[in-house]
Amino acid sequence: MAKDSKNKILKVAIKEFANKGYNSASTRDICANAGVNISSIAYYFKSKRGLYEEVLKIVVEKLNAYLGDIVSEFAVLKQKFPAPKESYEMLKRIFHKFIEGICIPELPRDITNIYLLEYVRPSDSFHIFEDGLNKVYMPIVKELLVDANEGRVAEAEANLYAFILFSQIFNLAVRKDGILKIMNWKNYSKGEIETLCKVVDNSLII
């Protein structure tokens, strides 16, 4: 029963944080919708912050599962360096996956919303994303950028390029309504996503 109550709270909390963000989310509403006593937050998570951090860990797990075998694929490819064509193709796959994941989204919408909200306005718990995502994928993208560009991008600058590239993708998702209006699109569907991917592809070679 205890595990069921904890899981119910987490399930409701994901929706609450996705819809309202951390500051506006109500632990009272979360407990009411989960059918548990308000004291359950302190019992299972110590605090609202503790609950939020558990939710962020779930987001990290979902993203890592979605991104699949990128880490192992990179380890194999790295043994072949220099391999600029292969590095470019892998960069495209990574960014296409991110675009599809958060813009369509292929990932659950609540997971995507929490992910974007935390990046747009980082909380004191951002370190969970930093450790679980940024420190995993940013070094991969950095090394692929250096190799794909055959040394035209210095290693010291590659992190900045990687940051800018990921920022472009976040903007494609966060500014979706504006982009749809500018492009006269109804929504992000297959054709539109292909166009977004082409724009990002052109940014991978410096």
N, CA, C and O of each residue as an XYZ file, in Angstrom:
824
protein
N       0.813     -1.208      0.000
C       0.000      0.000      0.000
C       0.854      1.269      0.000
O       0.543      2.245     -0.682
N       1.945      1.231      0.787
C       2.819      2.403      0.867
C       3.408      2.732     -0.501
O       3.459      3.895     -0.902
N       3.851      1.698     -1.211
C       4.433      1.919     -2.531
C       3.385      2.465     -3.488
O       3.681      3.332     -4.310
N       2.136      1.949     -3.379
C       1.052      2.441     -4.233
C       0.788      3.915     -3.982
O       0.596      4.683     -4.924
N       0.777      4.317     -2.708
C       0.539      5.722     -2.378
C       1.640      6.611     -2.937
O       1.366      7.682     -3.478
N       2.880      6.170     -2.806
C       4.010      6.953     -3.312
C       3.916      7.098     -4.828
O       4.144      8.184     -5.360
N       3.587      6.023     -5.521
C       3.466      6.058     -6.979
C       2.309      6.945     -7.426
O       2.409      7.639     -8.438
N       1.201      6.922     -6.665
C       0.065      7.783     -6.986
C       0.459      9.249     -6.880
O       0.111     10.062     -7.736
N       1.191      9.576     -5.814
C       1.642     10.958     -5.632
C       2.535     11.380     -6.796
O       2.371     12.471     -7.341
N       3.474     10.521     -7.177
C       4.392     10.855     -8.273
C       3.642     11.046     -9.585
O       3.942     11.960    -10.353
N       2.679     10.192     -9.833
C       1.911     10.277    -11.082
C       1.150     11.598    -11.168
O       1.145     12.258    -12.208
N       0.507     11.974    -10.061
C      -0.236     13.240    -10.032
C       0.729     14.420    -10.062
O       0.465     15.423    -10.726
N       1.851     14.304     -9.343
C       2.826     15.388     -9.277
C       3.403     15.713    -10.646
O       3.645     16.881    -10.952
N       3.625     14.708    -11.465
C       4.149     14.938    -12.813
C       3.208     15.860    -13.586
O       3.659     16.795    -14.248
N       1.915     15.603    -13.505
C       0.942     16.442    -14.203
C       0.893     17.855    -13.607
O       0.817     18.846    -14.333
N       0.936     17.924    -12.277
C       0.869     19.225    -11.605
C       2.072     20.098    -11.966
O       1.912     21.269    -12.314
N       3.270     19.527    -11.884
C       4.475     20.295    -12.210
C       4.536     20.628    -13.703
O       5.025     21.693    -14.080
N       4.048     19.734    -14.543
C       4.048     19.971    -15.989
C       3.122     21.120    -16.356
O       3.431     21.903    -17.255
N       1.983     21.231    -15.665
C       0.996     22.258    -15.986
C       1.291     23.607    -15.327
O       0.977     24.657    -15.887
N       1.897     23.574    -14.128
C       2.028     24.809    -13.352
C       3.462     25.214    -13.052
O       3.697     26.339    -12.612
N       4.423     24.335    -13.275
C       5.787     24.630    -12.877
C       5.968     24.425    -11.392
O       4.998     24.206    -10.667
N       7.208     24.495    -10.934
C       7.483     24.197     -9.524
C       6.833     25.197     -8.565
O       6.185     24.792     -7.600
N       6.995     26.468     -8.815
C       6.540     27.472     -7.860
C       5.031     27.486     -7.682
O       4.546     27.669     -6.565
N       4.284     27.298     -8.755
C       2.820     27.383     -8.677
C       2.156     26.052     -8.341
O       0.972     26.019     -8.005
N       2.895     24.970     -8.426
C       2.313     23.659     -8.113
C       1.940     23.582     -6.633
O       2.656     24.101     -5.777
N       0.826     22.937     -6.343
C       0.319     22.839     -4.969
C       0.418     21.411     -4.460
O      -0.165     20.497     -5.043
N       1.155     21.221     -3.373
C       1.245     19.878     -2.781
C      -0.110     19.455     -2.219
O      -0.426     18.266     -2.188
N      -0.906     20.419     -1.775
C      -2.250     20.092     -1.269
C      -3.113     19.523     -2.389
O      -3.826     18.538     -2.200
N      -3.039     20.161     -3.563
C      -3.798     19.665     -4.716
C      -3.285     18.302     -5.159
O      -4.066     17.420     -5.516
N      -1.964     18.137     -5.133
C      -1.378     16.854     -5.529
C      -1.909     15.740     -4.631
O      -2.326     14.692     -5.123
N      -1.894     15.960     -3.331
C      -2.351     14.932     -2.389
C      -3.843     14.678     -2.521
O      -4.294     13.536     -2.436
N      -4.611     15.749     -2.732
C      -6.060     15.595     -2.889
C      -6.381     14.755     -4.118
O      -7.227     13.863     -4.066
N      -5.704     15.043     -5.217
C      -5.955     14.298     -6.463
C      -5.416     12.876     -6.416
O      -5.894     11.993     -7.128
N      -4.400     12.664     -5.557
C      -3.856     11.313     -5.398
C      -4.635     10.522     -4.349
O      -4.448      9.313     -4.213
N      -5.503     11.202     -3.612
C      -6.294     10.536     -2.593
C      -5.500     10.138     -1.366
O      -5.770      9.103     -0.757
N      -4.503     10.967     -0.992
C      -3.678     10.671      0.177
C      -3.647     11.894      1.089
O      -4.016     12.995      0.681
N      -3.209     11.691      2.309
C      -3.104     12.770      3.282
C      -1.928     13.682      2.941
O      -0.911     13.225      2.418
N      -2.071     14.974      3.240
C      -1.015     15.941      2.947
C       0.302     15.571      3.629
O       1.372     15.915      3.127
N       0.238     14.881      4.753
C       1.453     14.484      5.471
C       2.274     13.464      4.685
O       3.435     13.214      5.009
N       1.664     12.874      3.647
C       2.373     11.876      2.834
C       3.566     12.477      2.105
O       4.546     11.780      1.843
N       3.494     13.774      1.772
C       4.619     14.433      1.099
C       5.855     14.386      1.993
O       6.942     14.022      1.544
N       5.681     14.756      3.252
C       6.803     14.735      4.195
C       7.276     13.314      4.444
O       8.476     13.071      4.577
N       6.340     12.375      4.508
C       6.686     10.983      4.811
C       7.527     10.363      3.689
O       8.541      9.716      3.951
N       7.099     10.566      2.449
C       7.783      9.910      1.319
C       8.913     10.748      0.714
O       9.898     10.198      0.221
N       8.771     12.079      0.751
C       9.699     12.932      0.001
C      10.353     14.031      0.839
O      11.194     14.774      0.334
N       9.982     14.139      2.089
C      10.495     15.144      3.035
C       9.925     16.544      2.802
O       9.639     17.267      3.756
N       9.760     16.927      1.528
C       9.300     18.284      1.224
C       8.820     18.355     -0.223
O       8.952     17.397     -0.985
N       8.260     19.508     -0.585
C       7.880     19.752     -1.977
C       9.102     19.658     -2.879
O       9.032     19.095     -3.972
N      10.223     20.211     -2.420
C      11.459     20.142     -3.197
C      11.883     18.697     -3.420
O      12.302     18.327     -4.517
N      11.771     17.880     -2.372
C      12.131     16.472     -2.501
C      11.245     15.753     -3.505
O      11.722     14.925     -4.281
N       9.950     16.071     -3.491
C       9.024     15.489     -4.465
C       9.394     15.921     -5.878
O       9.418     15.101     -6.796
N       9.681     17.204     -6.051
C      10.039     17.725     -7.374
C      11.299     17.046     -7.902
O      11.386     16.721     -9.086
N      12.257     16.838     -7.033
C      13.505     16.212     -7.469
C      13.278     14.755     -7.881
O      13.941     14.258     -8.791
N      12.353     14.080     -7.221
C      12.008     12.716     -7.645
C      11.372     12.741     -9.027
O      11.621     11.860     -9.850
N      10.551     13.753     -9.276
C       9.922     13.897    -10.587
C      10.984     14.179    -11.654
O      10.924     13.617    -12.747
N      11.953     15.043    -11.345
C      13.019     15.335    -12.307
C      13.842     14.089    -12.627
O      14.291     13.915    -13.760
N      14.040     13.230    -11.638
C      14.766     11.976    -11.873
C      13.994     11.078    -12.837
O      14.590     10.379    -13.657
N      12.669     11.101    -12.732
C      11.832     10.331    -13.663
C      11.974     10.893    -15.074
O      12.054     10.140    -16.044
N      12.006     12.228    -15.183
C      12.190     12.873    -16.489
C      13.522     12.448    -17.109
O      13.589     12.133    -18.297
N      14.571     12.441    -16.304
C      15.891     12.018    -16.782
C      15.852     10.568    -17.255
O      16.400     10.245    -18.309
N      15.211      9.700    -16.489
C      15.098      8.280    -16.869
C      14.374      8.133    -18.205
O      14.801      7.363    -19.065
N      13.275      8.875    -18.376
C      12.498      8.794    -19.615
C      13.309      9.280    -20.814
O      13.271      8.679    -21.887
N      14.041     10.372    -20.619
C      14.858     10.916    -21.702
C      15.995      9.974    -22.073
O      16.273      9.761    -23.254
N      16.642      9.418    -21.076
C      17.732      8.483    -21.360
C      17.219      7.229    -22.062
O      17.886      6.693    -22.947
N      16.042      6.764    -21.671
C      15.449      5.601    -22.339
C      15.106      5.947    -23.788
O      15.315      5.140    -24.694
N      14.580      7.145    -23.996
C      14.201      7.584    -25.342
C      15.424      7.730    -26.242
O      15.381      7.367    -27.417
N      16.504      8.255    -25.693
C      17.709      8.476    -26.495
C      18.458      7.188    -26.797
O      19.348      7.154    -27.647
N      18.081      6.120    -26.079
C      18.544      4.789    -26.430
C      20.030      4.564    -26.341
O      20.641      4.762    -25.291
N      20.611      4.147    -27.454
C      21.988      3.649    -27.447
C      23.019      4.682    -27.899
O      24.086      4.312    -28.389
N      22.715      5.962    -27.742
C      23.643      6.998    -28.211
C      25.019      6.843    -27.581
O      26.036      6.941    -28.268
N      25.050      6.601    -26.273
C      26.333      6.523    -25.575
C      27.172      5.366    -26.097
O      28.364      5.534    -26.355
N      26.563      4.195    -26.256
C      27.317      3.027    -26.729
C      27.699      3.178    -28.200
O      28.782      2.748    -28.599
N      26.833      3.779    -29.008
C      27.155      4.019    -30.415
C      28.345      4.970    -30.539
O      29.227      4.777    -31.376
N      28.352      5.980    -29.703
C      29.454      6.942    -29.732
C      30.766      6.280    -29.346
O      31.803      6.565    -29.944
N      30.731      5.396    -28.348
C      31.959      4.716    -27.907
C      32.564      3.915    -29.051
O      33.786      3.858    -29.190
N      31.715      3.295    -29.875
C      32.195      2.522    -31.025
C      32.755      3.456    -32.093
O      33.835      3.219    -32.634
N      32.000      4.532    -32.394
C      32.428      5.460    -33.433
C      33.734      6.152    -33.062
O      34.585      6.384    -33.921
N      33.891      6.479    -31.786
C      35.082      7.216    -31.346
C      36.369      6.439    -31.642
O      37.421      7.038    -31.865
N      36.282      5.133    -31.644
C      37.454      4.308    -31.937
C      37.910      4.476    -33.392
O      39.043      4.139    -33.735
N      37.017      5.001    -34.244
C      37.327      5.177    -35.663
C      37.803      6.596    -35.987
O      38.191      6.874    -37.121
N      37.776      7.490    -34.999
C      38.178      8.880    -35.260
C      39.571      8.933    -35.862
O      40.428      8.142    -35.467
N      39.839      9.856    -36.828
C      38.872     10.780    -37.399
C      37.939     10.090    -38.399
O      38.370      9.304    -39.243
N      36.656     10.410    -38.275
C      35.628      9.859    -39.162
C      34.564     10.938    -39.344
O      33.441     10.788    -38.861
N      34.913     12.036    -40.045
C      34.022     13.208    -40.102
C      32.637     12.932    -40.672
O      31.648     13.470    -40.175
N      32.553     12.097    -41.712
C      31.233     11.821    -42.296
C      30.347     11.067    -41.309
O      29.170     11.386    -41.141
N      30.931     10.065    -40.663
C      30.167      9.283    -39.687
C      29.782     10.141    -38.482
O      28.691      9.995    -37.932
N      30.681     11.032    -38.079
C      30.385     11.926    -36.955
C      29.244     12.881    -37.303
O      28.371     13.148    -36.477
N      29.263     13.386    -38.524
C      28.186     14.287    -38.965
C      26.843     13.564    -38.968
O      25.836     14.111    -38.518
N      26.833     12.333    -39.478
C      25.583     11.554    -39.513
C      25.076     11.269    -38.105
O      23.870     11.301    -37.861
N      25.991     10.990    -37.178
C      25.559     10.726    -35.807
C      25.043     11.997    -35.156
O      24.058     11.954    -34.419
N      25.688     13.123    -35.412
C      25.182     14.400    -34.903
C      23.761     14.648    -35.382
O      22.902     15.065    -34.604
N      23.512     14.394    -36.657
C      22.169     14.592    -37.199
C      21.168     13.702    -36.484
O      20.078     14.156    -36.135
N      21.520     12.433    -36.260
C      20.602     11.511    -35.583
C      20.277     12.000    -34.177
O      19.126     11.951    -33.742
N      21.302     12.474    -33.472
C      21.089     12.945    -32.100
C      20.128     14.133    -32.090
O      19.164     14.147    -31.325
N      20.387     15.121    -32.932
C      19.553     16.322    -32.913
C      18.162     16.059    -33.477
O      17.186     16.650    -33.016
N      18.063     15.181    -34.465
C      16.736     14.823    -34.971
C      15.917     14.162    -33.870
O      14.720     14.411    -33.733
N      16.581     13.316    -33.090
C      15.907     12.628    -31.993
C      15.405     13.631    -30.958
O      14.282     13.514    -30.467
N      16.234     14.610    -30.630
C      15.822     15.645    -29.680
C      14.652     16.451    -30.235
O      13.684     16.716    -29.522
N      14.736     16.839    -31.498
C      13.667     17.635    -32.111
C      12.350     16.862    -32.095
O      11.316     17.395    -31.693
N      12.394     15.615    -32.531
C      11.174     14.801    -32.541
C      10.656     14.579    -31.127
O       9.448     14.572    -30.893
N      11.581     14.399    -30.185
C      11.197     14.097    -28.813
C      10.457     15.221    -28.132
O       9.486     14.977    -27.417
N      10.905     16.473    -28.344
C      10.299     17.569    -27.595
C       9.405     18.482    -28.433
O       8.654     19.281    -27.874
N       9.470     18.380    -29.754
C       8.649     19.259    -30.586
C       7.346     18.609    -31.026
O       6.331     19.298    -31.127
N       7.339     17.297    -31.294
C       6.090     16.679    -31.750
C       5.066     16.542    -30.627
O       3.918     16.901    -30.888
N       5.326     16.084    -29.452
C       6.536     15.399    -28.983
C       6.362     13.875    -29.002
O       5.269     13.356    -28.780
N       7.455     13.184    -29.270
C       7.467     11.726    -29.179
C       7.468     11.287    -27.718
O       6.915     10.244    -27.368
N       8.099     12.103    -26.870
C       8.082     11.828    -25.441
C       6.720     12.213    -24.872
O       6.023     13.032    -25.470
N       6.314     11.636    -23.717
C       5.054     12.049    -23.095
C       5.036     13.565    -22.884
O       6.038     14.149    -22.471
N       3.914     14.187    -23.163
C       3.837     15.644    -23.129
C       4.166     16.218    -21.751
O       4.817     17.258    -21.658
N       3.730     15.562    -20.692
C       4.038     16.057    -19.349
C       5.541     16.047    -19.089
O       6.085     16.972    -18.486
N       6.201     14.992    -19.550
C       7.659     14.887    -19.394
C       8.335     16.014    -20.167
O       9.257     16.657    -19.665
N       7.869     16.247    -21.387
C       8.425     17.314    -22.214
C       8.229     18.681    -21.568
O       9.146     19.502    -21.558
N       7.036     18.926    -21.028
C       6.748     20.222    -20.411
C       7.665     20.488    -19.214
O       8.201     21.588    -19.073
N       7.844     19.487    -18.358
C       8.716     19.657    -17.199
C      10.148     19.927    -17.655
O      10.831     20.793    -17.108
N      10.587     19.187    -18.647
C      11.931     19.344    -19.203
C      12.153     20.776    -19.691
O      13.168     21.398    -19.376
N      11.196     21.288    -20.460
C      11.336     22.630    -21.022
C      11.212     23.708    -19.954
O      11.963     24.683    -19.969
N      10.272     23.543    -19.028
C      10.104     24.523    -17.950
C      11.377     24.653    -17.118
O      11.772     25.756    -16.739
N      12.008     23.525    -16.842
C      13.225     23.544    -16.020
C      14.383     24.193    -16.760
O      15.234     24.833    -16.143
N      14.422     24.033    -18.089
C      15.499     24.660    -18.853
C      15.258     26.152    -19.064
O      16.201     26.944    -19.067
N      13.998     26.531    -19.238
C      13.682     27.945    -19.435
C      13.933     28.737    -18.162
O      14.463     29.846    -18.205
N      13.545     28.156    -17.022
C      13.727     28.834    -15.733
C      14.304     27.830    -14.735
O      13.558     27.253    -13.943
N      15.612     27.615    -14.760
C      16.228     26.587    -13.909
C      15.953     26.824    -12.425
O      16.027     27.951    -11.936
N      15.639     25.749    -11.730
C      15.409     25.806    -10.286
C      16.688     25.397     -9.553
O      17.717     25.122    -10.169
N      16.596     25.363     -8.235
C      17.734     24.907     -7.432
C      18.011     23.420     -7.640
O      19.029     22.904     -7.177
N      17.110     22.736     -8.332
C      17.262     21.295     -8.569
C      17.780     20.988     -9.975
O      17.780     19.835    -10.405
N      18.221     22.026    -10.685
C      18.688     21.829    -12.064
C      19.868     20.854    -12.134
O      20.115     20.245    -13.175
N      20.587     20.711    -11.029
C      21.755     19.814    -11.021
C      21.372     18.385    -11.410
O      22.226     17.629    -11.874
N      20.116     18.005    -11.233
C      19.668     16.660    -11.615
C      19.735     16.510    -13.133
O      20.144     15.464    -13.635
N      19.337     17.549    -13.863
C      19.472     17.541    -15.321
C      20.936     17.654    -15.724
O      21.391     17.005    -16.666
N      21.659     18.487    -14.994
C      23.076     18.678    -15.301
C      23.829     17.353    -15.221
O      24.586     17.001    -16.126
N      23.611     16.622    -14.123
C      24.323     15.355    -13.919
C      23.777     14.232    -14.797
O      24.543     13.421    -15.317
N      22.466     14.182    -14.962
C      21.853     13.054    -15.669
C      21.793     13.203    -17.167
O      21.681     12.205    -17.880
N      21.866     14.444    -17.675
C      21.731     14.676    -19.107
C      22.904     15.461    -19.692
O      23.606     14.974    -20.578
N      23.111     16.676    -19.190
C      24.149     17.537    -19.778
C      25.531     16.909    -19.749
O      26.256     16.947    -20.744
N      25.899     16.332    -18.609
C      27.242     15.754    -18.478
C      27.397     14.460    -19.271
O      28.509     13.975    -19.480
N      26.266     13.911    -19.709
C      26.310     12.693    -20.529
C      26.397     13.047    -22.013
O      27.253     12.525    -22.728
N      25.508     13.938    -22.477
C      25.374     14.168    -23.914
C      26.179     15.345    -24.453
O      26.583     15.328    -25.615
N      26.420     16.357    -23.642
C      27.197     17.497    -24.133
C      28.622     17.097    -24.548
O      29.080     17.539    -25.601
N      29.339     16.280    -23.765
C      30.677     15.865    -24.215
C      30.644     15.065    -25.512
O      31.556     15.173    -26.332
N      29.601     14.264    -25.700
C      29.471     13.493    -26.936
C      29.291     14.431    -28.120
O      29.974     14.304    -29.136
N      28.369     15.369    -27.980
C      28.118     16.322    -29.065
C      29.365     17.157    -29.337
O      29.687     17.435    -30.492
N      30.065     17.557    -28.282
C      31.285     18.346    -28.441
C      32.312     17.597    -29.291
O      32.852     18.153    -30.247
N      32.579     16.349    -28.948
C      33.588     15.575    -29.676
C      33.149     15.291    -31.106
O      33.975     15.287    -32.019
N      31.861     15.055    -31.306
C      31.359     14.836    -32.664
C      31.487     16.098    -33.504
O      31.824     16.026    -34.685
N      31.218     17.259    -32.898
C      31.358     18.525    -33.624
C      32.796     18.753    -34.070
O      33.044     19.153    -35.207
N      33.735     18.501    -33.176
C      35.152     18.675    -33.500
C      35.544     17.747    -34.647
O      36.213     18.170    -35.590
N      35.130     16.494    -34.567
C      35.518     15.521    -35.596
C      34.804     15.786    -36.919
O      35.422     15.717    -37.982
N      33.500     16.090    -36.861
C      32.736     16.325    -38.089
C      33.256     17.539    -38.843
O      33.190     17.592    -40.071
N      33.773     18.517    -38.100
C      34.282     19.735    -38.726
C      35.777     19.670    -39.018
O      36.384     20.662    -39.423
N      36.365     18.490    -38.808
C      37.764     18.237    -39.165
C      38.712     19.291    -38.586
O      39.631     19.768    -39.252
N      38.451     19.639    -37.310
C      39.354     20.540    -36.619
C      39.064     22.014    -36.789
O      39.745     22.850    -36.195
N      38.047     22.355    -37.602
C      37.716     23.779    -37.788
C      37.085     24.372    -36.527
O      37.092     25.586    -36.322
N      36.546     23.494    -35.693
C      36.006     23.918    -34.396
C      36.994     23.488    -33.320
O      37.246     22.296    -33.144
N      37.550     24.450    -32.606
C      38.483     24.121    -31.528
C      37.724     23.479    -30.371
O      36.564     23.807    -30.121
N      38.388     22.562    -29.669
C      37.736     21.891    -28.537
C      37.235     22.887    -27.507
O      36.182     22.690    -26.901
N      38.003     23.969    -27.310
C      37.610     24.975    -26.320
C      36.311     25.681    -26.707
O      35.592     26.175    -25.839
N      36.007     25.730    -28.008
C      34.809     26.407    -28.488
C      33.630     25.455    -28.685
O      32.483     25.889    -28.784
N      33.920     24.160    -28.740
C      32.891     23.184    -29.103
C      31.747     23.145    -28.093
O      30.593     22.947    -28.474
N      32.051     23.329    -26.823
C      30.985     23.344    -25.817
C      29.999     24.470    -26.084
O      28.791     24.302    -25.920
N      30.526     25.628    -26.499
C      29.665     26.762    -26.794
C      28.776     26.457    -27.994
O      27.580     26.744    -27.972
N      29.361     25.872    -29.046
C      28.568     25.489    -30.211
C      27.475     24.504    -29.819
O      26.331     24.635    -30.254
N      27.827     23.515    -28.994
C      26.853     22.507    -28.558
C      25.719     23.174    -27.787
O      24.547     22.862    -28.000
N      26.072     24.097    -26.888
C      25.061     24.804    -26.098
C      24.111     25.583    -27.006
O      22.897     25.567    -26.804
N      24.667     26.262    -28.000
C      23.838     27.048    -28.923
C      22.910     26.140    -29.725
O      21.745     26.474    -29.941
N      23.424     24.999    -30.163
C      22.611     24.062    -30.943
C      21.433     23.535    -30.130
O      20.306     23.487    -30.621
N      21.697     23.140    -28.888
C      20.605     22.655    -28.045
C      19.620     23.782    -27.745
O      18.415     23.548    -27.661
N      20.126     24.998    -27.584
C      19.249     26.138    -27.331
C      18.302     26.369    -28.503
O      17.142     26.732    -28.305
N      18.794     26.160    -29.721
C      17.941     26.282    -30.905
C      16.755     25.332    -30.811
O      15.622     25.700    -31.120
N      17.033     24.110    -30.382
C      15.969     23.108    -30.295
C      14.953     23.490    -29.220
O      13.746     23.365    -29.429
N      15.443     23.956    -28.072
C      14.523     24.388    -27.016
C      13.619     25.507    -27.534
O      12.424     25.537    -27.240
N      14.200     26.424    -28.306
C      13.404     27.523    -28.852
C      12.361     27.030    -29.850
O      11.259     27.575    -29.916
N      12.701     26.010    -30.620
C      11.737     25.442    -31.562
C      10.511     24.907    -30.838
O       9.398     24.963    -31.360
N      10.723     24.384    -29.626
C       9.612     23.848    -28.834
C       8.894     24.944    -28.058
O       7.667     25.035    -28.092
N       9.668     25.783    -27.353
C       9.076     26.809    -26.488
C       8.374     27.891    -27.316
O       7.331     28.405    -26.911
N       8.939     28.233    -28.463
C       8.370     29.277    -29.321
C       7.545     28.695    -30.462
O       7.420     29.300    -31.527
N       6.989     27.526    -30.226
C       6.260     26.808    -31.273
C       5.159     27.664    -31.901
O       5.056     27.720    -33.127
N       4.340     28.326    -31.095
C       3.220     29.115    -31.637
C       3.709     30.205    -32.579
O       3.110     30.447    -33.627
N       4.795     30.856    -32.202
C       5.342     31.905    -33.056
C       5.874     31.357    -34.365
O       5.678     31.952    -35.425
N       6.550     30.214    -34.283
C       7.103     29.600    -35.501
C       5.985     29.147    -36.424
O       6.071     29.329    -37.638
N       4.932     28.554    -35.857
C       3.793     28.125    -36.676
C       3.177     29.314    -37.415
O       2.795     29.213    -38.581
N       3.091     30.443    -36.704
C       2.515     31.646    -37.322
C       3.409     32.177    -38.430
O       2.932     32.510    -39.515
N       4.718     32.255    -38.155
C       5.666     32.768    -39.158
C       5.658     31.900    -40.420
O       5.672     32.405    -41.542
N       5.636     30.581    -40.205
C       5.728     29.638    -41.333
C       4.368     29.299    -41.934
O       4.289     28.586    -42.934
N       3.289     29.815    -41.319
C       1.933     29.499    -41.772
C       1.670     27.990    -41.735
O       1.057     27.424    -42.640
N       2.153     27.358    -40.660
C       1.921     25.935    -40.444
C       0.779     25.754    -39.451
O       0.551     26.607    -38.594
N       0.066     24.640    -39.571
C      -0.997     24.329    -38.609
C      -0.429     23.675    -37.352
O      -0.910     23.902    -36.242
N       0.603     22.860    -37.553
C       1.212     22.161    -36.420
C       2.560     21.605    -36.851
O       2.935     21.711    -38.018
N       3.282     21.019    -35.918
C       4.497     20.287    -36.255
C       4.098     18.858    -36.623
O       3.803     18.040    -35.752
N       4.093     18.575    -37.904
C       3.866     17.204    -38.364
C       5.127     16.733    -39.074
O       6.165     17.390    -38.989
N       5.053     15.615    -39.768
C       6.252     15.011    -40.355
C       7.004     15.972    -41.278
O       8.223     16.110    -41.169
N       6.297     16.625    -42.169
C       6.950     17.526    -43.113
C       7.607     18.709    -42.432
O       8.718     19.104    -42.783
N       6.909     19.274    -41.453
C       7.447     20.418    -40.727
C       8.683     20.038    -39.916
O       9.653     20.794    -39.849
N       8.634     18.862    -39.304
C       9.783     18.389    -38.519
C      10.992     18.187    -39.421
O      12.117     18.488    -39.024
N      10.772     17.683    -40.627
C      11.872     17.513    -41.579
C      12.512     18.867    -41.911
O      13.731     18.966    -42.043
N      11.689     19.898    -42.043
C      12.209     21.238    -42.313
C      13.040     21.739    -41.137
O      14.128     22.280    -41.331
N      12.530     21.560    -39.913
C      13.274     21.972    -38.722
C      14.612     21.244    -38.643
O      15.635     21.839    -38.302
N      14.594     19.958    -38.960
C      15.827     19.163    -38.913
C      16.849     19.667    -39.919
O      18.043     19.709    -39.622
N      16.388     20.054    -41.117
C      17.308     20.568    -42.138
C      17.990     21.845    -41.666
O      19.183     22.045    -41.894
N      17.219     22.706    -41.005
C      17.790     23.961    -40.500
C      18.893     23.665    -39.491
O      19.960     24.277    -39.534
N      18.638     22.732    -38.588
C      19.647     22.367    -37.577
C      20.828     21.680    -38.241
O      21.974     21.938    -37.872
N      20.570     20.801    -39.225
C      21.659     20.119    -39.938
C      22.651     21.119    -40.509
O      23.861     20.892    -40.475
N      22.142     22.216    -41.027
C      23.005     23.224    -41.658
C      23.867     23.959    -40.639
O      24.830     24.634    -41.003
N      23.518     23.826    -39.363
C      24.291     24.483    -38.301
C      25.400     23.586    -37.750
O      26.223     24.030    -36.949
N      25.417     22.330    -38.181
C      26.368     21.375    -37.596
C      27.765     21.488    -38.200
O      28.758     21.140    -37.562
N      27.827     21.972    -39.420
C      29.125     22.170    -40.079
C      29.458     23.647    -40.071
O      28.730     24.463    -40.635
N      30.555     23.982    -39.433
C      30.928     25.381    -39.224
C      31.747     25.898    -40.420
O      32.156     27.059    -40.432
